[in-house]
C-alpha cells in the first residue's frame, strides 16, 4: 500500500459515522516504513474516541490471530497525548518480540504520568522477560528489562497495579532477590499482590513453589484458584494433573477453564483422557477450551504431523 492510499484510508477512518470494518483494519498489519509515515500524518487529526475505538479493535484482532502484526501502528501511538490511546498501544505490544520496543516500553514504565500506561508497559515487558529466560534476548536488553522492573517493584509509593504487574513480569529472571520479592508479595495482606505472587511462581518455572501453588487451588477466593490453576500449567509438573482435574467441578467457570488450559500445557496421558471427557460435558465454554487443550497436546507431541502420515 502506498503512503497516499494509506493516508486516505486512515482519513476515512476519521469519519465516526462509518463503522469499522474487519477487512479494512487488516490493511494496517505489517506496514512498511513509508506506510508508517503516512499513517502517522493522517492519525494525528483523528478524534480521541475514534483512535481508542480503532486501537481497541486492533488489539482484539491481534489477540485472536497471532499472525497479524500491528506493532508498527502501536509504536506510532506510544507517544500520543491521550493516556487511553497510549495504554491501548502499549497493551497491543504484549506479544511483540522485536527488541526495538524495549527502550520505549521501559521509558513508559519509568516516566509515563498515567498509572494504567505504566502497568501496561510492565505487562508488555513480560514478553522480553520470558525471552531472556529462554536465552532469546541480548544480555544488555535483559539487564535493562530486569533493572527497570526491579526499580518499579522497589518503589513503595508506586501504584499497586503497576507494582504487581512488574512483579509478575520480573519473576522470569528467578534470582534470589526476585524469589524474596515473590515471597513478600505472597505474604501481603493485599489480595491482588497475593494473586500476582501466585502468577509469578508459575512464571518462574521453579518447582520449589509447587506446594504453595497446589494449596492455593483450594483457596476460598476464585481469583486465587484461577491464578493457581494457571500457575500449575506454567510449572508443568505431571504430578499436578489430578489436582487440576478436580477443578473441573469448581463453582467458577473461569477456574474450570484455567484448569483445562493448564492440562493442555502439561500434557501426558492422564491429562489427555481428562480432556477427552471434558469435551463432552455439555458446557460450550469448557468444551471449546478442552478441544484447544487437546490440540495443544497433539502439537507438542507431534509438531510436524508425522503421526498421521502413511
TORKOL-4160 file (C-alpha; in steps of 0.2 Angstrom, whole numbers, padded with zeros to 4 digits, m for minus):
310
<pt num="1" X="0000" Y="0000" Z="0000"/>
<pt num="2" X="0007" Y="0017" Z="m0005"/>
<pt num="3" X="0008" Y="0031" Z="0008"/>
<pt num="4" X="m0005" Y="0041" Z="m0001"/>
<pt num="5" X="m0018" Y="0027" Z="m0001"/>
<pt num="6" X="m0015" Y="0024" Z="0017"/>
<pt num="7" X="m0017" Y="0042" Z="0022"/>
<pt num="8" X="m0034" Y="0041" Z="0013"/>
<pt num="9" X="m0038" Y="0025" Z="0022"/>
<pt num="10" X="m0034" Y="0032" Z="0039"/>
<pt num="11" X="m0043" Y="0049" Z="0035"/>
<pt num="12" X="m0058" Y="0039" Z="0030"/>
<pt num="13" X="m0057" Y="0031" Z="0047"/>
<pt num="14" X="m0059" Y="0048" Z="0055"/>
<pt num="15" X="m0077" Y="0048" Z="0050"/>
<pt num="16" X="m0086" Y="0041" Z="0065"/>
<pt num="17" X="m0102" Y="0039" Z="0056"/>
<pt num="18" X="m0094" Y="0024" Z="0047"/>
<pt num="19" X="m0092" Y="0008" Z="0056"/>
<pt num="20" X="m0075" Y="0000" Z="0057"/>
<pt num="21" X="m0074" Y="m0015" Z="0045"/>
<pt num="22" X="m0063" Y="m0030" Z="0049"/>
<pt num="23" X="m0056" Y="m0031" Z="0031"/>
<pt num="24" X="m0051" Y="m0013" Z="0031"/>
<pt num="25" X="m0042" Y="m0014" Z="0048"/>
<pt num="26" X="m0032" Y="m0029" Z="0041"/>
<pt num="27" X="m0024" Y="m0017" Z="0029"/>
<pt num="28" X="m0014" Y="m0010" Z="0044"/>
<pt num="29" X="m0005" Y="m0026" Z="0048"/>
<pt num="30" X="0014" Y="m0027" Z="0044"/>
<pt num="31" X="0016" Y="m0009" Z="0037"/>
<pt num="32" X="0032" Y="m0004" Z="0029"/>
<pt num="33" X="0041" Y="0011" Z="0034"/>
<pt num="34" X="0034" Y="0023" Z="0021"/>
<pt num="35" X="0017" Y="0017" Z="0025"/>
<pt num="36" X="0020" Y="0021" Z="0044"/>
<pt num="37" X="0025" Y="0039" Z="0039"/>
<pt num="38" X="0008" Y="0041" Z="0030"/>
<pt num="39" X="m0001" Y="0033" Z="0044"/>
<pt num="40" X="0007" Y="0045" Z="0057"/>
<pt num="41" X="0002" Y="0060" Z="0046"/>
<pt num="42" X="m0016" Y="0055" Z="0045"/>
<pt num="43" X="m0018" Y="0048" Z="0063"/>
<pt num="44" X="m0014" Y="0065" Z="0071"/>
<pt num="45" X="m0031" Y="0073" Z="0066"/>
<pt num="46" X="m0042" Y="0059" Z="0072"/>
<pt num="47" X="m0053" Y="0061" Z="0087"/>
<pt num="48" X="m0048" Y="0053" Z="0103"/>
<pt num="49" X="m0064" Y="0042" Z="0103"/>
<pt num="50" X="m0060" Y="0036" Z="0086"/>
<pt num="51" X="m0042" Y="0032" Z="0090"/>
<pt num="52" X="m0047" Y="0022" Z="0105"/>
<pt num="53" X="m0060" Y="0013" Z="0095"/>
<pt num="54" X="m0048" Y="0008" Z="0081"/>
<pt num="55" X="m0034" Y="0003" Z="0093"/>
<pt num="56" X="m0046" Y="m0007" Z="0103"/>
<pt num="57" X="m0051" Y="m0017" Z="0088"/>
<pt num="58" X="m0033" Y="m0019" Z="0083"/>
<pt num="59" X="m0028" Y="m0026" Z="0100"/>
<pt num="60" X="m0043" Y="m0038" Z="0099"/>
<pt num="61" X="m0038" Y="m0044" Z="0081"/>
<pt num="62" X="m0021" Y="m0047" Z="0087"/>
<pt num="63" X="m0026" Y="m0057" Z="0102"/>
<pt num="64" X="m0037" Y="m0068" Z="0091"/>
<pt num="65" X="m0024" Y="m0070" Z="0077"/>
<pt num="66" X="m0006" Y="m0071" Z="0082"/>
<pt num="67" X="m0001" Y="m0069" Z="0064"/>
<pt num="68" X="m0007" Y="m0052" Z="0062"/>
<pt num="69" X="0006" Y="m0039" Z="0066"/>
<pt num="70" X="0000" Y="m0021" Z="0071"/>
<pt num="71" X="0016" Y="m0017" Z="0081"/>
<pt num="72" X="0021" Y="m0003" Z="0069"/>
<pt num="73" X="0004" Y="0005" Z="0072"/>
<pt num="74" X="0005" Y="0003" Z="0091"/>
<pt num="75" X="0023" Y="0010" Z="0091"/>
<pt num="76" X="0017" Y="0026" Z="0082"/>
<pt num="77" X="0004" Y="0028" Z="0096"/>
<pt num="78" X="0015" Y="0026" Z="0111"/>
<pt num="79" X="0018" Y="0045" Z="0111"/>
<pt num="80" X="0000" Y="0050" Z="0109"/>
<pt num="81" X="m0006" Y="0064" Z="0121"/>
<pt num="82" X="m0020" Y="0054" Z="0127"/>
<pt num="83" X="m0017" Y="0041" Z="0141"/>
<pt num="84" X="m0031" Y="0029" Z="0134"/>
<pt num="85" X="m0023" Y="0029" Z="0117"/>
<pt num="86" X="m0005" Y="0026" Z="0125"/>
<pt num="87" X="m0012" Y="0012" Z="0136"/>
<pt num="88" X="m0020" Y="0003" Z="0121"/>
<pt num="89" X="m0005" Y="0005" Z="0111"/>
<pt num="90" X="0006" Y="m0002" Z="0125"/>
<pt num="91" X="m0006" Y="m0017" Z="0128"/>
<pt num="92" X="m0005" Y="m0020" Z="0109"/>
<pt num="93" X="0013" Y="m0024" Z="0111"/>
<pt num="94" X="0011" Y="m0038" Z="0124"/>
<pt num="95" X="0017" Y="m0051" Z="0111"/>
<pt num="96" X="0029" Y="m0041" Z="0101"/>
<pt num="97" X="0047" Y="m0049" Z="0102"/>
<pt num="98" X="0056" Y="m0035" Z="0092"/>
<pt num="99" X="0069" Y="m0028" Z="0103"/>
<pt num="100" X="0066" Y="m0011" Z="0096"/>
<pt num="101" X="0052" Y="m0008" Z="0108"/>
<pt num="102" X="0062" Y="m0012" Z="0123"/>
<pt num="103" X="0068" Y="0005" Z="0126"/>
<pt num="104" X="0051" Y="0014" Z="0123"/>
<pt num="105" X="0042" Y="0002" Z="0135"/>
<pt num="106" X="0055" Y="0005" Z="0148"/>
<pt num="107" X="0053" Y="0023" Z="0146"/>
<pt num="108" X="0034" Y="0022" Z="0148"/>
<pt num="109" X="0036" Y="0011" Z="0163"/>
<pt num="110" X="0048" Y="0023" Z="0171"/>
<pt num="111" X="0041" Y="0040" Z="0166"/>
<pt num="112" X="0023" Y="0040" Z="0160"/>
<pt num="113" X="0012" Y="0050" Z="0171"/>
<pt num="114" X="m0003" Y="0038" Z="0169"/>
<pt num="115" X="m0003" Y="0023" Z="0181"/>
<pt num="116" X="m0013" Y="0012" Z="0168"/>
<pt num="117" X="0000" Y="0015" Z="0155"/>
<pt num="118" X="0014" Y="0011" Z="0167"/>
<pt num="119" X="0005" Y="m0005" Z="0171"/>
<pt num="120" X="0003" Y="m0009" Z="0153"/>
<pt num="121" X="0021" Y="m0007" Z="0150"/>
<pt num="122" X="0026" Y="m0019" Z="0164"/>
<pt num="123" X="0014" Y="m0032" Z="0156"/>
<pt num="124" X="0022" Y="m0030" Z="0139"/>
<pt num="125" X="0039" Y="m0031" Z="0145"/>
<pt num="126" X="0035" Y="m0048" Z="0152"/>
<pt num="127" X="0037" Y="m0055" Z="0135"/>
<pt num="128" X="0055" Y="m0049" Z="0135"/>
<pt num="129" X="0057" Y="m0057" Z="0152"/>
<pt num="130" X="0052" Y="m0073" Z="0146"/>
<pt num="131" X="0063" Y="m0072" Z="0131"/>
<pt num="132" X="0078" Y="m0068" Z="0142"/>
<pt num="133" X="0074" Y="m0084" Z="0152"/>
<pt num="134" X="0074" Y="m0094" Z="0136"/>
<pt num="135" X="0091" Y="m0086" Z="0131"/>
<pt num="136" X="0082" Y="m0077" Z="0116"/>
<pt num="137" X="0086" Y="m0059" Z="0122"/>
<pt num="138" X="0103" Y="m0050" Z="0121"/>
<pt num="139" X="0111" Y="m0049" Z="0138"/>
<pt num="140" X="0111" Y="m0030" Z="0138"/>
<pt num="141" X="0092" Y="m0029" Z="0134"/>
<pt num="142" X="0089" Y="m0042" Z="0148"/>
<pt num="143" X="0098" Y="m0032" Z="0160"/>
<pt num="144" X="0089" Y="m0016" Z="0155"/>
<pt num="145" X="0072" Y="m0025" Z="0157"/>
<pt num="146" X="0076" Y="m0033" Z="0174"/>
<pt num="147" X="0083" Y="m0017" Z="0181"/>
<pt num="148" X="0068" Y="m0007" Z="0176"/>
<pt num="149" X="0056" Y="m0019" Z="0183"/>
<pt num="150" X="0065" Y="m0021" Z="0199"/>
<pt num="151" X="0066" Y="m0002" Z="0201"/>
<pt num="152" X="0047" Y="m0001" Z="0200"/>
<pt num="153" X="0045" Y="m0015" Z="0212"/>
<pt num="154" X="0056" Y="m0006" Z="0224"/>
<pt num="155" X="0045" Y="0010" Z="0224"/>
<pt num="156" X="0034" Y="0008" Z="0239"/>
<pt num="157" X="0024" Y="0023" Z="0234"/>
<pt num="158" X="0021" Y="0016" Z="0216"/>
<pt num="159" X="0003" Y="0012" Z="0212"/>
<pt num="160" X="m0001" Y="m0006" Z="0217"/>
<pt num="161" X="m0007" Y="m0011" Z="0200"/>
<pt num="162" X="0009" Y="m0006" Z="0192"/>
<pt num="163" X="0020" Y="m0014" Z="0206"/>
<pt num="164" X="0010" Y="m0031" Z="0204"/>
<pt num="165" X="0012" Y="m0031" Z="0185"/>
<pt num="166" X="0031" Y="m0028" Z="0187"/>
<pt num="167" X="0032" Y="m0042" Z="0200"/>
<pt num="168" X="0024" Y="m0054" Z="0188"/>
<pt num="169" X="0035" Y="m0048" Z="0173"/>
<pt num="170" X="0051" Y="m0049" Z="0183"/>
<pt num="171" X="0048" Y="m0066" Z="0190"/>
<pt num="172" X="0055" Y="m0075" Z="0175"/>
<pt num="173" X="0073" Y="m0070" Z="0180"/>
<pt num="174" X="0071" Y="m0081" Z="0196"/>
<pt num="175" X="0086" Y="m0074" Z="0206"/>
<pt num="176" X="0087" Y="m0075" Z="0225"/>
<pt num="177" X="0082" Y="m0057" Z="0226"/>
<pt num="178" X="0067" Y="m0059" Z="0215"/>
<pt num="179" X="0062" Y="m0075" Z="0225"/>
<pt num="180" X="0062" Y="m0064" Z="0240"/>
<pt num="181" X="0051" Y="m0051" Z="0231"/>
<pt num="182" X="0038" Y="m0065" Z="0227"/>
<pt num="183" X="0038" Y="m0072" Z="0245"/>
<pt num="184" X="0035" Y="m0054" Z="0251"/>
<pt num="185" X="0021" Y="m0052" Z="0239"/>
<pt num="186" X="0013" Y="m0068" Z="0244"/>
<pt num="187" X="0014" Y="m0063" Z="0262"/>
<pt num="188" X="0005" Y="m0047" Z="0259"/>
<pt num="189" X="m0012" Y="m0043" Z="0266"/>
<pt num="190" X="m0017" Y="m0036" Z="0248"/>
<pt num="191" X="m0026" Y="m0049" Z="0239"/>
<pt num="192" X="m0021" Y="m0043" Z="0222"/>
<pt num="193" X="m0002" Y="m0044" Z="0227"/>
<pt num="194" X="m0005" Y="m0062" Z="0233"/>
<pt num="195" X="m0013" Y="m0066" Z="0216"/>
<pt num="196" X="0002" Y="m0059" Z="0207"/>
<pt num="197" X="0013" Y="m0069" Z="0218"/>
<pt num="198" X="0005" Y="m0085" Z="0213"/>
<pt num="199" X="0006" Y="m0080" Z="0195"/>
<pt num="200" X="0024" Y="m0076" Z="0197"/>
<pt num="201" X="0028" Y="m0093" Z="0205"/>
<pt num="202" X="0021" Y="m0101" Z="0189"/>
<pt num="203" X="0031" Y="m0089" Z="0178"/>
<pt num="204" X="0047" Y="m0093" Z="0187"/>
<pt num="205" X="0046" Y="m0111" Z="0182"/>
<pt num="206" X="0054" Y="m0116" Z="0198"/>
<pt num="207" X="0047" Y="m0132" Z="0206"/>
<pt num="208" X="0050" Y="m0125" Z="0224"/>
<pt num="209" X="0033" Y="m0116" Z="0223"/>
<pt num="210" X="0024" Y="m0132" Z="0218"/>
<pt num="211" X="0017" Y="m0135" Z="0236"/>
<pt num="212" X="0011" Y="m0117" Z="0238"/>
<pt num="213" X="0003" Y="m0116" Z="0221"/>
<pt num="214" X="m0007" Y="m0133" Z="0225"/>
<pt num="215" X="m0013" Y="m0126" Z="0241"/>
<pt num="216" X="m0020" Y="m0111" Z="0233"/>
<pt num="217" X="m0030" Y="m0121" Z="0221"/>
<pt num="218" X="m0041" Y="m0124" Z="0236"/>
<pt num="219" X="m0042" Y="m0106" Z="0241"/>
<pt num="220" X="m0059" Y="m0099" Z="0245"/>
<pt num="221" X="m0057" Y="m0084" Z="0233"/>
<pt num="222" X="m0060" Y="m0090" Z="0215"/>
<pt num="223" X="m0047" Y="m0077" Z="0209"/>
<pt num="224" X="m0034" Y="m0086" Z="0219"/>
<pt num="225" X="m0039" Y="m0103" Z="0212"/>
<pt num="226" X="m0039" Y="m0096" Z="0195"/>
<pt num="227" X="m0021" Y="m0089" Z="0197"/>
<pt num="228" X="m0016" Y="m0106" Z="0205"/>
<pt num="229" X="m0023" Y="m0116" Z="0190"/>
<pt num="230" X="m0013" Y="m0105" Z="0178"/>
<pt num="231" X="0002" Y="m0107" Z="0188"/>
<pt num="232" X="0001" Y="m0126" Z="0188"/>
<pt num="233" X="0001" Y="m0126" Z="0169"/>
<pt num="234" X="0016" Y="m0115" Z="0169"/>
<pt num="235" X="0025" Y="m0126" Z="0181"/>
<pt num="236" X="0022" Y="m0141" Z="0170"/>
<pt num="237" X="0023" Y="m0155" Z="0183"/>
<pt num="238" X="0013" Y="m0170" Z="0178"/>
<pt num="239" X="0010" Y="m0174" Z="0197"/>
<pt num="240" X="m0001" Y="m0158" Z="0197"/>
<pt num="241" X="m0013" Y="m0166" Z="0184"/>
<pt num="242" X="m0025" Y="m0175" Z="0197"/>
<pt num="243" X="m0027" Y="m0158" Z="0207"/>
<pt num="244" X="m0031" Y="m0149" Z="0191"/>
<pt num="245" X="m0044" Y="m0162" Z="0186"/>
<pt num="246" X="m0053" Y="m0159" Z="0202"/>
<pt num="247" X="m0055" Y="m0141" Z="0197"/>
<pt num="248" X="m0066" Y="m0146" Z="0183"/>
<pt num="249" X="m0080" Y="m0146" Z="0196"/>
<pt num="250" X="m0076" Y="m0129" Z="0203"/>
<pt num="251" X="m0090" Y="m0117" Z="0206"/>
<pt num="252" X="m0082" Y="m0104" Z="0195"/>
<pt num="253" X="m0082" Y="m0106" Z="0176"/>
<pt num="254" X="m0066" Y="m0096" Z="0174"/>
<pt num="255" X="m0057" Y="m0108" Z="0186"/>
<pt num="256" X="m0063" Y="m0123" Z="0176"/>
<pt num="257" X="m0057" Y="m0116" Z="0160"/>
<pt num="258" X="m0040" Y="m0112" Z="0168"/>
<pt num="259" X="m0038" Y="m0129" Z="0174"/>
<pt num="260" X="m0042" Y="m0136" Z="0157"/>
<pt num="261" X="m0030" Y="m0125" Z="0148"/>
<pt num="262" X="m0016" Y="m0130" Z="0161"/>
<pt num="263" X="m0019" Y="m0148" Z="0157"/>
<pt num="264" X="m0015" Y="m0143" Z="0139"/>
<pt num="265" X="0001" Y="m0136" Z="0144"/>
<pt num="266" X="0006" Y="m0150" Z="0155"/>
<pt num="267" X="0001" Y="m0164" Z="0143"/>
<pt num="268" X="0003" Y="m0183" Z="0146"/>
<pt num="269" X="m0009" Y="m0197" Z="0145"/>
<pt num="270" X="m0019" Y="m0193" Z="0161"/>
<pt num="271" X="m0022" Y="m0175" Z="0155"/>
<pt num="272" X="m0027" Y="m0181" Z="0138"/>
<pt num="273" X="m0040" Y="m0193" Z="0145"/>
<pt num="274" X="m0047" Y="m0180" Z="0156"/>
<pt num="275" X="m0048" Y="m0168" Z="0142"/>
<pt num="276" X="m0057" Y="m0181" Z="0131"/>
<pt num="277" X="m0070" Y="m0182" Z="0144"/>
<pt num="278" X="m0071" Y="m0163" Z="0146"/>
<pt num="279" X="m0076" Y="m0161" Z="0128"/>
<pt num="280" X="m0092" Y="m0170" Z="0131"/>
<pt num="281" X="m0098" Y="m0160" Z="0147"/>
<pt num="282" X="m0111" Y="m0150" Z="0138"/>
<pt num="283" X="m0104" Y="m0134" Z="0143"/>
<pt num="284" X="m0099" Y="m0125" Z="0127"/>
<pt num="285" X="m0085" Y="m0114" Z="0136"/>
<pt num="286" X="m0077" Y="m0129" Z="0144"/>
<pt num="287" X="m0079" Y="m0140" Z="0128"/>
<pt num="288" X="m0070" Y="m0127" Z="0117"/>
<pt num="289" X="m0056" Y="m0125" Z="0130"/>
<pt num="290" X="m0054" Y="m0144" Z="0131"/>
<pt num="291" X="m0053" Y="m0145" Z="0112"/>
<pt num="292" X="m0040" Y="m0132" Z="0111"/>
<pt num="293" X="m0030" Y="m0140" Z="0125"/>
<pt num="294" X="m0031" Y="m0157" Z="0116"/>
<pt num="295" X="m0024" Y="m0148" Z="0100"/>
<pt num="296" X="m0010" Y="m0141" Z="0110"/>
<pt num="297" X="m0005" Y="m0158" Z="0117"/>
<pt num="298" X="m0006" Y="m0165" Z="0100"/>
<pt num="299" X="0005" Y="m0152" Z="0093"/>
<pt num="300" X="0018" Y="m0153" Z="0107"/>
<pt num="301" X="0019" Y="m0172" Z="0104"/>
<pt num="302" X="0019" Y="m0172" Z="0085"/>
<pt num="303" X="0023" Y="m0154" Z="0079"/>
<pt num="304" X="0027" Y="m0159" Z="0061"/>
<pt num="305" X="0011" Y="m0170" Z="0060"/>
<pt num="306" X="0021" Y="m0186" Z="0056"/>
<pt num="307" X="0010" Y="m0197" Z="0067"/>
<pt num="308" X="m0004" Y="m0197" Z="0053"/>
<pt num="309" X="0007" Y="m0199" Z="0038"/>
<pt num="310" X="0007" Y="m0215" Z="0029"/>
